[in-house]
Amino acid sequence: MRDLARQLQQRRLDGLYRTRKVQEGMQGAHVVLDGKPCLAFCSNDYLGLSHHPQVIKAMQQGAENYGAGSGAAHLINGHSKAHHELEEALADFVQRPRALLFSTGYMANLGVMSALMQRGDLVLEDRLNHASLIDAGLLSGARLRRYAHADADEAATQIAERAGEIMVATDGVFSMDGDLAPLPQLAQICKQKAAWLLVDDAHGLGVLGEHGRGSLEHFNLDADDVPILMGTLGKAFGSFGAFVAGSVELIETLINQARSYIFTTAPPPAVAAATCVSLKLVQQESWRRDKLSSLIDQFRQGAASLGLNLMPSMTPIQPLQIGDSQQALACSDALWREGIYVPAIRPPTVPEGSARLRISFSTDHEPNQIDHLLSVLEKVL
């Protein structure tokens, strides 16, 4: 039996031990963590919708109408009118025939790959993909291979001589780097090989594109270019859950064959009701994306003038490269002492030697808070 205490102690020595902070109240620029008020630059609530009064009211009304839980799996009697309306609204939003709700993005990716891929097939993934895509590829039974980060040429080389069923899977926006996948090139490669292309756009939807349709809208791609789109609802949409969008045949296949959809309880209908409202706000209130873009530009210009080692990103995810895990922790702790919370991201979430501060922005932030963050970063670093 493994000595768990010794393993945990070694993680502490390596600067890889993880702990949780307890937050009081709602998300926002100012929060209370472990009883301490602080300015937070860490949330994925990019548009500030998790605490929007209309979204909260919709969840309260949804709970009154449907209760606290769904009571069963979608295929029993857990699929409510609220779930169905949200699926139809999401399909319309991303301009696809159908959409299917999952409890989490992790379960959505598992469901897609387990339903479509099998032993003898090939799953090809970006080396920096989210863990859910990597695990989905491993558990699908197919052969999993990985190409260098954002290197479409290597992806093309790896599948050039390959026959049979192929799926290329990638993040749209990479969650720890903030950069975008080369989707136009990957789409062309997949068309030439008649391969599936799965894009996990958890961090792009709501944020990128004129209408908030994410990475695909940013690159002017459609369903013919990217047959499988996965999006999460707990980030820019401010609620919880995930969905897969695509053709009628794809969604019907997932309903019948995706184990992570079939064998789990449906999310609470009240969450779906709230998400229907947040989805409308994403489309109606484009000023949120405009403000977010302005804050990002302000931060990057200020960071450049200070000579900070920012990674290339046009998204709300702005990683500040540190390298060593212990040093990244020390920087995060120093910011914490100054009343600012920015988490240190360390292996295995990121590759060895690439620990960083993951700074993320929201429309909850204001320009003077960006200036304050830059001032404290200059002091700390």
N, C-alpha and C positions, 0 to 999 in steps of 0.2 A: 504494500500500500504506500502511495506517495506521501512524503512528508510535506503537507500543505503549508505548515507554519514556516518551514525553511524556504519553500518556494516564494511565499509572500515576502519574507524578509529580504530575499535576493532582489525581488522587484523594487522594494524600497531603496536598496543600495544602488540599483541601476537607474533610479529616477523614473520608474515606470509604474509605480503604485498609484492606483486611482481611488479617489474618494468623492463623495457627493456633498454638495452644499444644499441646504434646505431653503427654498424661496418662499417668502410670504407674499400674498397678494398676487396681482396680475403681472403679465409681461409688460415691458415698457423700457424706456431709457433709464429711469431710476427704479431700482428694485431693492428689496431687503433680502440679503443672503446670509444665512447663519446669524440672523439678528443684526446684521450690519448694513446700514443704508449705503448704496454704492451706485455708480454710473456704470451700466453694463453694456459691453460691446460683444455679445456672444450669442444672441438669440437668432433663430432662423425665421422669426415672425417678421419677415422683411417689410411687409406693408402695414404692420400694426393693426391687423384685423382681428387678432385673437380677443381683443378687449373692446371692439367696436360695439357701441350700444345696440345697434340693429342686429348684430350677430348674436349677442348675448340674449336679447329679447326673443329671437327666433329659437334659440336652444331652450329657453324657459317654456315657450309655447309648445315646442316639440315634446318636451317632457310631460307637459300637461295632457297632450293629445295621445302620446304613445307610451308613456311610462319611462322608467329609467333605463330599461334594457330591451333588446329585441326578442329575447326568449328562446331563439332557435337559430339554426343555420338558415341561410338564404333559401336553400332547396326544401326546407320543411315549411315553416310559416314565419320565418324571421325576416322575409323580404317585404318591407313596408312600402306604402305609397311614397313616403319621403325618400326612401332609398331609390325607388324607381324614377321619381322626378329628378333627383340629383344625377343619376346616370344619363338621363336624356339631356339634361342641361350641360353636363360635361362633354358629351358627344358633340353637341352643337357648338360648344365653346372651342374645342380643338378641331372641329370640322371633319369628324369621322362618323361613319354610320352608327357605331355602337360604342358604349363604354361599360365597364364592369367594375363595381366597387370591391375592394379588398380591405382587410382590417389594417394592414400596414404595407409600406413599400417592400419590406423584406418578404412578406408573404406573396405579394404580387409578382415579384421577380422569380421566387421559387415556383409559383404556380405556372407562369409562362413557360419556363424552361422544362419543368417536369412534364408538362402536357405536350410540348412540341418536339422535344429532343429525346433521344434514347441511345443506348449503347451502339457504338459504331459511327455515330454522328460527330460533328466537330462544333465546339463552341469556342469562338475566338474573342478575347477580351483585352481591353486596354489594361496595362499593368497597374494603373492607379484607380481602377474602378472601385466603386463602393463595395464593401464586404458582402452585401446582399447579392450582388451580381456574381461575385466570385463563388460564394457558397452555392448559389443556384446552379452555376455551371458544374461544380463538383458533384452536387447531389443529383443532377439530371441523368447521370450514367454515361453521358457523352464524353468524348475526349476534350479536355480543357487545355487550350493553349493561349498564351498571352503575348501581345506585341508591345514594343516600347511606347511609352506614353505619347499619345496624340500623333503617332507615326503611321499615317495612312499607307505610306509606301511599304513598310514592313508588313502591315496587315494584308496588303495585296499580294506580297510575296508568299506569305504563309498559306494563303488559300488558293494560289494560282494553279497548283497541280492537284488540288484536293477534289475528289468526287464525292457524291452523296450529299446528304442534308447538312447544311452549314448555317450557323447563326453567328452574326457579329453583334456583340453587346457592348454598349458604352454609356457612361454618364454623358448627359448633355453639358452640364456645368459640373466640374469636379469639386466635390464637397470640401476638400481640404486645400486645394490649390486655387480654386475660383476661376480657372481658365475654362475655355470651351473646347469640346471635341471637334475634330475636322469633319463635321457631318456631311458637307457636300461631297467630299472625296470618298468617304466611307459609303455613302449612298450609291455613288457611281460604281464602286467596286462590287457592292452586293448585287446591284442590278446585272452586272456582267456575269456573275456566278450564279444568279438565281438564288441568292442566299437571303435568309431573314436578316433584317436589321432591327435590333431592339435598342431604343434610346430611353434611358432612365433620366427624365428631366425634372427630378425632384426640386432642384435648386434653380431651374430656369423658368418654369411656369409661373405666371403672375408677375414676373420681374422683367423678363426680356421681351422684346417685340412691341410694336406700336399698340397692340391690343392685349398684351400680356400673355400671348400664346407660347412664349418660351423660346427655346433654342431653335426650334424648327421655323418659327416665324422670323426670328433674327436672320436665319440663312435662306429664308424664302423657300422652304421645303414643304412638301405635302405628303399625303398618305401613300402615294405611289413611291416616294423616295424612302419613307420610313414606315414600314408596314405595322410596326408595334411600338406604341408610345406608352410609357408608364409615367405616371405623375403622382406625387404625394400631396395630401391636403393639410398637413400639419406645419407647413412652412409659410409660403406667401399667402395661402388661403386662410391661415390662422385657426384651423380646426383640428381634424384628426382623420387618418385613414389614407387610402390610396386608390388608384384606379388604373385600369389598362384600357386603351382605346384602339380600335382598329376595325377591320371588316366584320360583317355579320358572322361569317364563317369562323373567324378567329374567336370572337366572343362566345359563340355557341360551343366551340371546342373547349374553351376554358371552363364554361359552366359545367360541361360534362366530364372533363378530365383533369382539371387542376385541383390537386388534392388539398392545397392550402386554401382553396375557396370552398370546396365541398364539405370538408370535415372541420369546420369552425363556426362558432356563433357569429351571426351578423353584427356589425357595429350598432350602437344605440341609434334608433331612428332620429332622436333629437339632434345628434351630431350631424346627420345628413340634412336635417332641416336648417340648421345653422349654416352649413356649408353652402346650401343653395343661396343664402343671402350674401355670404362673403364672395361667392362667385360673381354675383351681380355687381358688387362693389368693385371687384377687380376690373370689371369691364367698364363701369361707369366713371370711376374716379381715377383717371389716368394721371392726375396730378401727383398721385402717390409715387408712381414710377419716375416722374420728372424730378420730384424732390430727392428721391433716392439717388438718382444719377448725379444730381448736383452735389450731394454730400460725398459721394464716392470721388468725384473730380476734385473737390476741395481737399479731401484727405490725401489723395495721391500727389497732388501738387505740393502740399505741405510736407509730406514725407520725403519727396524728392529733394526739397530745399534743405532738409535735415540730413540727407544722405542715408536714410533708412533703407534696409535691404528688403524691399517689398518684392513679392513675386508678381509676375504679369497677370493682371486680372482686371476686367471691366465690370465685374459683378459685385454684389454686396459683401462677398467673401474676400477679405484682403489679408492674406497671410504674410506675416513678418518673419522671415527666415532667421533662425537662431543657430540650429545645427545640433548642438549637444543637448541631451534631454535634461540634465541637471541645470544647465544654464537657462533653458527655456522655463523650467519651473521657478528658478530664482527670479527671472524677469517678471513672470506672472505674479509671484508673491510680492515683488516690489511695487507693482501696479496696485495690487490689492491693498497694500498699506497706505497708498495714496488715494484710496477710495474708488478705484476703477477695477472692474473685473473683466479680464480677458484670459481665457483658458489657454494653458500650454498643451499643444497637441504633440504626442510622442508616439514612437513605435509601440505596437504594430499598426496603429492607425495610419501612420505615414512611414516611409522607408527609413531604415537606419541612417543616422547622420543628418536627418532633415527635420528635426523637431522645430516647431515654430509657434508663434502666437497667432491664433486664428481670430482676427478682428472682423466682426461682422456688423453691418449697419442696417438700420430700419428707418422708416419714415417717422418713427417716434423721436429720433434724434434731431437736434437742432445744430445750426452752424457753430454757435459758440461752444457747444459740447465737443465738436470735432477739434476746434482750436485748443480746448483744454486737454483733450487726449494727446494731441501732438506735443503740447508743452510738457506733459508728464512723461511721455515717451522719450523726449529729448533728455529730461532729467535722469530717467531710469537707465537709459542705454548709453 
